[in-house]
Amino acid sequence: MLQGDGNGSKRRSLKDAETFFWSVHMIVSHLSVKNWRNFQHIDVDLRERQFIVGANASGKSNLLDVFRFLRDIAKPEGGGLQKAVKDRGGLSKIRSLAARRDPEIAIEVTLADGAGEPPIWRYALGLRQETRGYRQPYLTHERVWQGKKQILDRPKKEDKEDRDRLTQTFLEQINVNVEFREIVRFFQAVTYLHLVPQLLRFADSIQGRLLEDDPFGQGFLERVAKANEKTRRSRLSMVQKALKIAVPQLEQLEFTRDGVTGRPHLQALYSHWRPNAGWQREDQFSDGTLRLLGLLWSLLESDSLLLLEEPELSLNAGIVSQLAPFISSMQRNRRRQVLVSTHSDALLTERGIDGREVLLLTPTKEGTEVKVAADIEEVRILLESGFTVGEVVLPRTKPSDAEQLSLLK
Amino acid sequence: MSRTTAILAVEDKLSEAVSIKILEDRGIGISQQLVLKGKGYLEKKAQSLNQTAKAIPVFMLTELDSPGQCPPQLVRSWIKGGQNPKFFLRVAVMEVESWIMADRKGFADFLSIPIHRIPRNTDAIPQPKEFLVSLARLSKKARLREDIVPAPGATSQVGPRYNSCLWEFVRVRWNIQLAASVSRSLKRTLERLRTFDAM
């Protein structure tokens, strides 16, 4: 990113200039949503570290998808509103089934320096589908506020004269978003991680068939390869230290390139009863090692919003119980906001998790309800009497008739 | 102001089913439940929950397990200082299985065994779980035997679907009034809950 991004960057001091060059130090401090997938309505404050819990199919991934959607609109290559909607199977797939009277989908995010801080930016958009013709999705509104001052309010006069303009957001058009380029950068930098070890392990045999933005980590090695050598070395050494706690027999972690194909690889040296037999490539790593590796790397990678999907999968409960404090200690250096969807008791049974850091998703007949755990009276009282989030919030996400599963005949 | 909901704290799935049934019977809803982590966990948390009960009623059900103690002793050893009137700490004598079997007619029908196989005072059965398994061995229903009785050589004391089987019985068939007429300990719990509305 080059400087001169207009007002957005000017507001930051010179001291910040260097870090700003790389990243956008902000968090999403508030999220409002209307009729998005299985949510009729969301209106919650978010913090630097936010855990999203709920029963199966309560919409944890759909909630994270709000941010991926904004990224998909804003991304420089192959982005845009129409594509983002089309990739999700059309507006009818995105719109909440509970949205009967009011068919508009609306998203509004507030960006701030930290939780509870005054807003720096606010971005809002509304969507509907044409009722005739191509049934294209179009904007019902697009609004931007810098601090308290509104700097964009669409539809403008031109939009009304040329309806086609409403099929694109300003977010995706470089020549009209100069004033709020900082928001664009922020959305572009959103990272989603749901590392599937099998896909990474067989990346070579699957050959290049990469999903855009690589949500499942197939191109993880390419990402590692892209970092400059010094950065890569320092990150890998941190990852190695952390990995060694989980996998004590791991001695050393190294980045290499295949001598013939030039493909990037990670290799690890395990202490072994047979000397010189210990180097293994990532395709021989265990699922847990691979996931942990991807997770650790992602946490160190940048300062932008990170979306983690069930990081506990294939990890030992002892390690999982350390994820929450690990995320927080990582945030001391890099203020990367992390949204984590999870089912894990071990992850949430950590004393240091604040009830405000937990979003509880509860399915109802009118779509899923989203509440900050600390705002639920019983939960707050119990947390204040010393119970952990895992003890109090997770039972609320268990299906009440789970026992019947074993009675299926 | 009277409340009709409580926080529920129990040891396991079976006590949960029993508690839900008891609270339903008294018209009390459950606003919040704690994790199921066994008796040791409840003991550790009793003190905090006694505090919590100042704000919201708490219903906790545990088991006496051994005849060496009596319920008031157990309660005193769990709660230092006074017990909050809204903290309903109840102790099943000996185990929650005793309360389940106390619906003698219902349970005998469920297992297809003669009613006289179940003692008239189920609270006095020293090891209710083992006794219940031994009753299930007599069952004419092969499926139930497989579910409740552990396989020969198994290290577990109960069969593979013990909990879900009994859970289903409690949810669908268990008659609290009949059970309370047999189990004194259950009867007292129901009586104690009468004071719930007065809170």
Interface residues (C-beta under 8 A of the other chain):
Chain A: D345 E377 E378 V379 I381 L382 S385 G386 F387 G390 E391 V392 L394 P395 R396 E403 Q404 S406 L407
Chain B: I7 K13 A17 S31 Q32 Q33 L34 V35 L36 K37 K45 S48 L49 Q51 T52 A55 I56 R161 N163 S164 C165 W167 E168
